[in-house]
Amino acid sequence: MKEEDFQSILQRAKADIEKINNIDEFKVLKNRLIGDQSDLAKINREIGKLEASEKAKVGQLVSKTRSQLQEILENKLNEINNLREEQLLSAEAVDVSEVTASKNRLNSSSGSRHPINSITYLISDIFARIGYEVAEGPEVESTWFNFDSLN
């Protein structure tokens, strides 16, 4: 095995990696490139049959090529995940400025009056009809107005 053989394996792998666009294709390609049946695994199994001087050289080339492939695959996986996240976010995007109205309630307002407010308005209306005047003021008074100034 020569260094050119490993370079050609790396170049073919780079070309294949650039073509994939989803996670399923990625998994298949990763298994094919660095799995048990990959070219690198086959070369690694054949190292034992080589001469001692060749074993170290080929072993280093296999290790170097495998680490380069793993780095390229990791970068591609990050790219695929980022692309998938962007697609999910754009699909789930909601325009909060958009006015929503159902066909049945085009002219009605949403929500209703609180029950306590409804009773308050009803009681005020009853007292206004019998001659009383409804005056509004602060709901909580200070001690000055309730005690000190009265003495």
C-alpha positions as CSV (number, residue, x, y, z in Angstrom):
1,M,0.0,0.0,0.0
2,K,1.2,3.4,-0.9
3,E,0.3,6.8,0.4
4,E,-1.3,7.6,-3.0
5,D,-3.8,4.8,-2.3
6,F,-4.8,6.3,0.9
7,Q,-5.1,9.7,-0.7
8,S,-7.4,8.3,-3.4
9,I,-9.6,6.6,-0.6
10,L,-9.8,10.0,1.1
11,Q,-10.6,11.9,-2.1
12,R,-13.4,9.4,-3.0
13,A,-14.8,9.7,0.5
14,K,-14.8,13.5,0.4
15,A,-16.7,13.4,-2.9
16,D,-19.3,10.9,-1.5
17,I,-19.6,13.0,1.7
18,E,-20.4,16.1,-0.2
19,K,-23.3,14.4,-2.0
20,I,-25.3,13.4,1.2
21,N,-28.0,15.6,2.6
22,N,-29.8,13.7,5.3
23,I,-29.0,11.7,8.4
24,D,-29.9,8.3,7.0
25,E,-27.5,8.6,4.0
26,F,-24.9,9.8,6.5
27,K,-25.2,6.7,8.6
28,V,-24.9,4.4,5.6
29,L,-21.9,6.3,4.3
30,K,-20.2,6.4,7.6
31,N,-20.5,2.6,7.9
32,R,-19.2,2.2,4.4
33,L,-16.2,4.5,5.0
34,I,-15.0,3.6,8.5
35,G,-17.1,0.5,9.5
36,D,-16.0,-3.1,9.7
37,Q,-16.4,-3.7,6.0
38,S,-14.7,-0.5,4.9
39,D,-11.5,-0.3,2.7
40,L,-9.6,0.9,5.7
41,A,-10.7,-2.0,7.9
42,K,-9.7,-4.5,5.2
43,I,-6.3,-2.9,4.8
44,N,-5.9,-2.9,8.6
45,R,-6.6,-6.7,8.7
46,E,-3.9,-7.2,6.0
47,I,-1.2,-5.4,8.0
48,G,-0.3,-8.6,9.8
49,K,0.8,-10.2,6.6
50,L,3.2,-7.4,5.7
51,E,6.9,-7.2,6.5
52,A,7.9,-5.5,9.8
53,S,9.2,-2.4,8.0
54,E,6.0,-2.0,6.1
55,K,3.7,-2.6,9.1
56,A,4.5,0.6,10.9
57,K,4.2,2.8,7.8
58,V,0.9,1.3,6.6
59,G,-0.5,1.4,10.2
60,Q,0.3,5.1,10.5
61,L,-1.3,5.8,7.1
62,V,-4.5,3.8,8.1
63,S,-4.7,5.7,11.4
64,K,-4.1,9.1,9.8
65,T,-6.7,8.4,7.0
66,R,-9.3,7.1,9.5
67,S,-8.8,10.2,11.8
68,Q,-9.2,12.5,8.7
69,L,-12.3,10.7,7.6
70,Q,-13.8,10.9,11.1
71,E,-13.2,14.6,11.3
72,I,-14.8,15.2,7.9
73,L,-17.7,13.0,8.9
74,E,-18.2,14.9,12.1
75,N,-18.2,18.2,10.3
76,K,-20.8,16.9,7.8
77,L,-22.9,15.6,10.7
78,N,-22.9,19.0,12.3
79,E,-23.8,20.6,9.0
80,I,-26.7,18.2,8.5
81,N,-28.0,18.8,12.0
82,N,-27.8,22.6,11.6
83,L,-29.6,22.4,8.3
84,R,-32.3,20.2,9.8
85,E,-32.7,22.6,12.8
86,E,-33.1,25.5,10.4
87,Q,-35.7,23.7,8.4
88,L,-37.7,22.8,11.6
89,L,-37.5,26.4,12.9
90,S,-38.7,27.8,9.6
91,A,-41.5,25.3,9.3
92,E,-42.7,26.1,12.9
93,A,-42.3,29.9,12.5
94,V,-45.4,31.8,13.6
95,D,-46.1,35.4,12.6
96,V,-47.3,36.9,15.8
97,S,-48.3,40.1,14.0
98,E,-50.9,38.3,11.9
99,V,-54.5,38.9,12.8
100,T,-56.4,35.8,13.4
101,A,-60.2,35.7,13.1
102,S,-62.5,32.7,12.7
103,K,-65.2,32.9,10.1
104,N,-67.9,32.7,12.8
105,R,-66.6,35.5,15.0
106,L,-65.4,38.2,12.5
107,N,-67.0,41.1,14.3
108,S,-67.0,39.9,17.9
109,S,-64.3,40.8,20.4
110,S,-62.4,38.1,22.1
111,G,-62.8,37.4,25.8
112,S,-65.5,38.5,28.3
113,R,-66.0,40.7,31.4
114,H,-64.8,39.3,34.7
115,P,-67.7,38.1,36.9
116,I,-66.8,40.5,39.8
117,N,-66.7,43.4,37.4
118,S,-70.1,42.4,36.0
119,I,-71.7,42.4,39.4
120,T,-70.1,45.7,40.3
121,Y,-71.5,47.3,37.2
122,L,-74.9,45.8,37.9
123,I,-75.0,47.1,41.5
124,S,-73.8,50.5,40.4
125,D,-76.5,50.7,37.7
126,I,-79.2,49.8,40.3
127,F,-78.0,52.5,42.7
128,A,-77.8,55.0,39.9
129,R,-81.5,54.3,38.9
130,I,-82.8,55.0,42.4
131,G,-81.0,58.3,42.6
132,Y,-77.6,57.7,44.1
133,E,-74.5,59.0,42.4
134,V,-71.6,56.6,41.8
135,A,-68.2,58.1,42.8
136,E,-65.0,56.4,42.1
137,G,-61.8,56.9,44.0
138,P,-58.8,55.0,45.3
139,E,-59.5,51.6,46.5
140,V,-57.1,51.9,49.5
141,E,-56.9,55.0,51.6
142,S,-54.0,56.0,53.7
143,T,-54.3,56.3,57.5
144,W,-54.1,60.1,57.3
145,F,-57.4,60.3,55.4
146,N,-59.2,57.7,57.6
147,F,-58.0,58.6,61.1
148,D,-55.5,61.4,61.6
149,S,-57.3,64.2,59.7
150,L,-60.7,63.2,61.2
151,N,-59.4,63.8,64.7
